[in-house]
Amino acid sequence: MPNSLAYAAENHQPFAPAARIQESFVAAVERRALIWLAERTPAWINSDHLTILGFVSQCLAGVCYALARLNPDALLAGIVCLALNWLGDSLDGTLARVRNRQRPRYGFYVDHITDTVAAFFLMGGLALSGYVHPYIALGMLVAFLMLSIEAYLATYTIGKFQLSYWKFGPTEIRILLAMGNLALLRYPTVKLLGMQVMLFDLGGVIAITRMGLMLVFSSVRHAARLYKEEKIE
């Protein structure tokens, strides 16, 4: 077989999508809502349009956080952006499945590379907002990226894509951020152990700690499973 044909054959091997593990608090309700929306989405809207909507909306949420340093009302606009991010980021895959127009490799790659870039904008905006210390925003970004890497490695090696950890997934995070935005308008700081600390600093430390524990737990569990499955006698 000519080299060009061999290359083509090698790069068109059957692809088996990983099983999606979604066990968050709102997963069941969210799934039904997304199917309802997908069945009523106009034909001229496709999954790529929704992916772009989700990506741009999350980037704009970061811009809103940065602008909140000058005008706190930008936090309200940030909630709208988070809602649009949920719509685009959550509905794109559901729409493809409902219409049987799935592109597993393309969809997985594009969805998560855009999530990575959008996370940079979101955390960058938080770092510039004045409502959270830049180092804590950076810590959240690093923790998110490390946990994402673990999820992608598990997807490749185990065949399961973890969308939620300990009942928390992307939708719960958006809800918490939206609630936090509303709280910031009245309570930008809270008292902790007799000291005034910024609300989002406290939330950020909790988020970093939680993601760190998730990373350790998942890494140990998956490494132990792979060790057993490929144990050398």
C-alpha positions as CSV (number, residue, x, y, z in Angstrom):
1,M,0.0,0.0,0.0
2,P,1.4,3.4,-0.9
3,N,2.5,5.6,2.0
4,S,-0.2,8.1,1.4
5,L,-2.9,5.4,1.5
6,A,-1.4,3.9,4.6
7,Y,-1.4,7.2,6.3
8,A,-5.0,7.8,5.4
9,A,-6.0,4.3,6.7
10,E,-4.1,4.9,9.9
11,N,-5.8,8.2,10.5
12,H,-9.3,7.0,9.8
13,Q,-9.5,4.2,12.3
14,P,-12.9,3.8,14.1
15,F,-13.3,6.1,17.0
16,A,-15.2,5.0,20.1
17,P,-16.6,8.0,22.2
18,A,-15.9,7.8,25.9
19,A,-18.8,7.3,28.3
20,R,-19.9,10.6,29.8
21,I,-20.2,10.6,33.6
22,Q,-22.5,13.4,34.7
23,E,-23.9,13.0,38.3
24,S,-24.2,16.6,39.5
25,F,-27.0,18.0,41.6
26,V,-28.9,19.4,38.7
27,A,-27.9,16.8,36.0
28,A,-31.3,15.1,35.7
29,V,-33.3,18.4,35.4
30,E,-30.7,19.9,33.2
31,R,-30.7,17.0,30.8
32,R,-34.5,17.2,30.3
33,A,-34.3,20.9,29.8
34,L,-31.6,20.7,27.2
35,I,-33.5,18.0,25.3
36,W,-36.6,20.2,25.3
37,L,-34.6,23.1,24.0
38,A,-32.8,21.1,21.4
39,E,-36.1,19.8,20.0
40,R,-37.3,23.4,19.6
41,T,-34.1,25.0,18.3
42,P,-34.5,26.5,14.8
43,A,-33.0,24.4,12.0
44,W,-30.6,27.2,11.0
45,I,-28.9,27.0,14.3
46,N,-26.3,24.2,14.6
47,S,-23.9,23.0,17.2
48,D,-21.0,25.2,16.0
49,H,-23.1,28.3,16.5
50,L,-23.8,27.2,20.1
51,T,-20.2,26.4,20.8
52,I,-19.2,29.9,19.6
53,L,-22.0,31.4,21.8
54,G,-20.7,29.6,24.8
55,F,-17.1,30.5,24.1
56,V,-17.7,34.2,23.5
57,S,-20.1,34.5,26.4
58,Q,-17.6,33.1,28.9
59,C,-14.9,35.5,27.5
60,L,-17.3,38.4,27.9
61,A,-18.0,37.3,31.5
62,G,-14.3,37.8,32.1
63,V,-14.5,41.2,30.6
64,C,-17.5,42.0,32.8
65,Y,-15.5,41.1,35.9
66,A,-12.6,43.4,34.7
67,L,-15.1,46.2,34.1
68,A,-16.6,45.7,37.6
69,R,-13.6,47.4,39.0
70,L,-14.9,50.6,37.5
71,N,-18.6,49.9,37.7
72,P,-20.1,47.2,40.0
73,D,-23.2,47.0,37.7
74,A,-21.0,45.1,35.3
75,L,-21.4,42.1,37.7
76,L,-25.1,42.0,36.6
77,A,-24.1,41.8,32.9
78,G,-21.7,39.0,33.9
79,I,-24.6,37.0,35.1
80,V,-26.3,37.3,31.7
81,C,-23.0,36.2,30.1
82,L,-22.8,33.2,32.4
83,A,-26.4,32.2,31.4
84,L,-25.6,32.5,27.7
85,N,-22.4,30.5,28.3
86,W,-24.5,27.7,29.9
87,L,-26.9,27.7,26.9
88,G,-24.2,27.5,24.3
89,D,-21.8,25.2,26.1
90,S,-24.4,22.8,27.4
91,L,-26.8,22.7,24.4
92,D,-24.3,22.2,21.6
93,G,-23.6,18.5,22.3
94,T,-27.3,17.8,23.1
95,L,-28.4,19.4,19.8
96,A,-25.9,17.2,17.9
97,R,-27.2,14.1,19.6
98,V,-30.9,14.9,19.2
99,R,-30.4,15.6,15.5
100,N,-28.0,12.6,15.1
101,R,-25.3,15.0,13.7
102,Q,-22.5,14.0,16.0
103,R,-18.8,14.5,15.3
104,P,-17.2,12.9,18.4
105,R,-13.6,13.8,17.8
106,Y,-14.2,17.3,16.4
107,G,-16.8,18.1,19.1
108,F,-14.6,16.9,22.0
109,Y,-11.6,18.8,20.8
110,V,-13.2,22.1,19.9
111,D,-15.4,22.1,23.0
112,H,-12.5,21.6,25.4
113,I,-9.9,23.8,23.7
114,T,-12.4,26.7,23.7
115,D,-13.2,25.9,27.4
116,T,-9.5,26.2,28.1
117,V,-9.1,29.6,26.4
118,A,-12.4,30.9,27.9
119,A,-11.2,29.9,31.4
120,F,-8.2,32.1,30.9
121,F,-10.4,35.1,30.1
122,L,-12.7,34.4,33.0
123,M,-10.0,34.1,35.6
124,G,-8.1,36.9,34.0
125,G,-11.1,39.1,34.4
126,L,-11.5,38.1,38.0
127,A,-7.8,38.9,38.7
128,L,-8.4,42.4,37.3
129,S,-11.8,42.9,39.1
130,G,-10.5,44.0,42.4
131,Y,-12.9,41.5,44.1
132,V,-10.4,38.7,44.3
133,H,-6.6,38.7,44.8
134,P,-4.8,38.0,41.5
135,Y,-2.9,35.1,43.0
136,I,-6.1,33.4,44.1
137,A,-7.5,33.9,40.6
138,L,-4.3,32.4,39.2
139,G,-4.6,29.5,41.6
140,M,-8.1,28.7,40.5
141,L,-7.0,28.8,36.8
142,V,-4.1,26.4,37.5
143,A,-6.3,24.1,39.6
144,F,-9.0,24.0,36.9
145,L,-6.4,23.2,34.2
146,M,-4.8,20.5,36.2
147,L,-8.1,18.9,36.9
148,S,-9.0,19.2,33.3
149,I,-5.8,17.4,32.3
150,E,-6.6,14.6,34.6
151,A,-10.1,14.2,33.1
152,Y,-8.7,14.2,29.6
153,L,-6.1,11.6,30.5
154,A,-8.7,9.4,32.1
155,T,-10.9,9.8,29.0
156,Y,-8.1,8.5,26.8
157,T,-6.8,5.7,29.1
158,I,-10.0,4.5,30.7
159,G,-12.7,5.5,28.3
160,K,-14.8,7.6,30.7
161,F,-15.2,11.3,30.6
162,Q,-15.9,12.8,34.0
163,L,-18.1,15.8,33.7
164,S,-18.8,16.2,37.4
165,Y,-17.0,15.6,40.7
166,W,-18.7,15.1,44.0
167,K,-22.0,16.3,42.7
168,F,-20.5,19.4,41.2
169,G,-20.2,20.2,37.5
170,P,-19.9,23.2,35.3
171,T,-23.6,24.2,35.8
172,E,-23.3,24.3,39.6
173,I,-20.1,26.4,39.2
174,R,-22.0,28.9,37.0
175,I,-24.9,29.1,39.6
176,L,-22.4,29.8,42.4
177,L,-20.7,32.5,40.4
178,A,-24.0,34.1,39.6
179,M,-25.0,34.1,43.2
180,G,-21.6,35.4,44.2
181,N,-22.0,38.3,41.7
182,L,-25.3,39.3,43.4
183,A,-23.7,39.0,46.8
184,L,-20.8,41.2,45.8
185,L,-23.1,44.1,45.2
186,R,-23.9,44.2,48.9
187,Y,-21.3,42.2,50.7
188,P,-17.9,42.4,48.9
189,T,-16.2,41.4,52.2
190,V,-17.1,39.0,55.0
191,K,-15.9,38.6,58.5
192,L,-13.9,35.4,59.1
193,L,-12.2,34.7,62.4
194,G,-12.5,38.3,63.4
195,M,-11.0,39.6,60.2
196,Q,-12.5,41.1,57.1
197,V,-11.7,39.1,53.9
198,M,-13.0,39.5,50.4
199,L,-15.9,37.3,49.6
200,F,-14.4,35.9,46.4
201,D,-11.1,35.4,48.1
202,L,-12.8,33.0,50.5
203,G,-14.7,31.4,47.7
204,G,-11.6,31.1,45.6
205,V,-9.6,29.4,48.4
206,I,-12.5,26.9,48.9
207,A,-12.6,26.2,45.2
208,I,-8.8,25.7,44.9
209,T,-8.9,23.3,47.9
210,R,-11.9,21.4,46.5
211,M,-10.4,21.0,43.1
212,G,-7.1,20.0,44.6
213,L,-8.7,17.2,46.6
214,M,-10.7,16.1,43.5
215,L,-7.4,15.9,41.5
216,V,-5.6,13.9,44.2
217,F,-8.6,11.5,44.7
218,S,-9.2,10.9,41.0
219,S,-5.5,10.6,40.1
220,V,-4.9,7.9,42.8
221,R,-8.1,6.0,41.9
222,H,-7.4,6.0,38.2
223,A,-3.7,5.1,38.6
224,A,-4.7,2.2,40.9
225,R,-7.2,1.0,38.4
226,L,-4.8,1.1,35.5
227,Y,-2.1,-0.6,37.6
228,K,-4.5,-3.5,38.3
229,E,-5.6,-3.7,34.7
230,E,-2.0,-3.7,33.3
231,K,-0.3,-5.5,36.2
232,I,2.9,-7.2,35.1
233,E,3.2,-10.6,36.8
